[in-house]
Structures are given as C-alpha cells and as structure tokens.
Amino acid sequence: VQLQASGGGLVQAGGSLKLSCAASGRAFSDYVMGWFRQAPGKEREIVASINRGGGTTYYADSVKGRFTISRDNAANTVFLQMSSLKLEDTAVYYCAASPTAYIRRTFSRAREYDYWGQGTQVTVSS
C-alpha cells in the first residue's frame, strides 16, 4: 500500500487543523491505521491509531480530548482532526498502515507498522 499524507501547515496555538492520508493499493480495510509524529531531536511517537472498521481508537495521553482519528474505508482515507493545538504539537506527522487479521485491534508501536507515508509538517505558533 502507498500512503500520501496532506493537510499540514502553520497554525496559531489554540487553532485546528485536519490531516488526511490517502491510501492506494491493497484493500484499505485490511489495515490498522496510525498517525505518528516526530519533532526535531525527538523520537517518533504514536499520536493515534484506529482499527480496521473504525470503531476502536487509541490516543496518546498528550492528545486525548483534542485530536480525533477517523477513517473512510470507501474513500481509502484516514483523517486526524487536531484541535486546541499547542506549541508542543509542532512536528512532522506521518501516517502508517499495518495489515492485520484482527478486526478490533489497534497498534501503538512504530515497529508494528509496515507502511509509512512521507510526512506532513505541522507548525504551531504562539
């Protein structure tokens, strides 16, 4: 599967931004999807993950209540709605896909994902 992330940009603290990740290739609904981010000098970290059907989600504590992950399997796209953005949310955001037979599972570790998009920069300014 090939992944193409988009939607990043410059936003003021407290603002909102919506990221999209379009997938092509094998059946999109066969994949757990995740969003990760990496800030300069820091390791890549999980932001959110969503199971194959979209009914189960996982969020990092740092984004709970502010970010929402969703997916549209008919459109082969996963989204990350980001609200109440903070300076510390500044990072390159990556979408990732993990093929799995488990319908209800989500994955929170980078090594569990086989496919990665190119990343999209999100910069939050004061």
N, C-alpha and C positions, 0 to 999 in steps of 0.2 A: 504494500500500500504506500502511496505517496501522500504526503501531508503538506499543506500550504496554509500557513498562519497569516492573518492580517488583522488590521484594526488598531494596531499600536499607535502611539503618538504622544504628544505633550499635553498634559492636563494639569490644572491647578489642584492643590490639595483640597479635598472635600468633593471633588468632581467625580464624574463617572466616565467609563469607557467600556466598550464591548468588543471583545476579541472573537474572531471566528477562525475556524480551522477546517478547511475543505479537504476531504479525502478522496482519492481515486484508487482504483484497483479492485482488490478482493472485497467481498461483501462487508460493508461498513458495520453492520450489526453483529459481526463476529468478534468485534474488538471492544475491550475496555479502553476508554479514552481518558487521558490525563492532561493536565496543564502543569507545567513546571516553570520555575523562574530561576535566573541566575544573575545576581548583582555583581558588580566589579569586586574582585578579590574574595568572593564567597563561593561556596559550593552550590551546585544546582539543588533546588529543593522543591518538594511537591507543593502545589497550590491546591489542586482539587482533582478528583477523579470521579468517573461516572461509569456505571455498569452498562452492559450491552443494551439493555432495554430502556435505560434512562430512569429507572425507578429507585436506584440506590446511588447515593453520592457520598463522597468523603471530602472533608476540607481540613486544611492545616488550621491549627488554632489561630494563627495570626490573621486569617482572612474570614473566619466564621462570622456570619451575620452581615458581612459586607460584600462578599463575592458569591455568585451563583453560577454553577456549571449546568449546562443543559445540552441536549443533542437532538438532532432531527435526522433520524435514520433514512427517511425518504430522500432527504437532500444531501446525505453523506457529510454532515457538518456537525461540529461540536462548537459550543459557544462558552465564553466566560464573561459574564456581566460583572463588572467591577464598579462598586460604589463606595462613597466615603473614602476616596483614595488618600493615602498617606505618603509622605516623603519616602518612607522605607519600602513602599511598593515599587519603587523605581528598579527596573531590571529588564533583562531580555526574557520574554515569555516564550516558552516552547510548548507545542502540543505533541503528544506522543500516543502511540497505539500499541496495544498488547492483545494478540489473538488468544482467545481462551474458550474453552468449552463450558466454563462456569457462567451461568446466566446471571447470578446475583452478586458476583464478586466485583470488588474494585481493588486496585493496586496502588500502593502509596510509595513504592521504592523505584528509583530510576532503573535499576537493573532488571525490573520486571517488564520493562517496555522494550519492544524490538524495533519500533519505527519512530522516527523523530522528524518534525518539521524544522524549518530553517530558523525560526525565532522571529519575534517582532518586538521592537523596543517600546517600552512604556516608561515615560519620564514624568514624574510628579514634581511640580514646582511649588514653591511657597508663595 
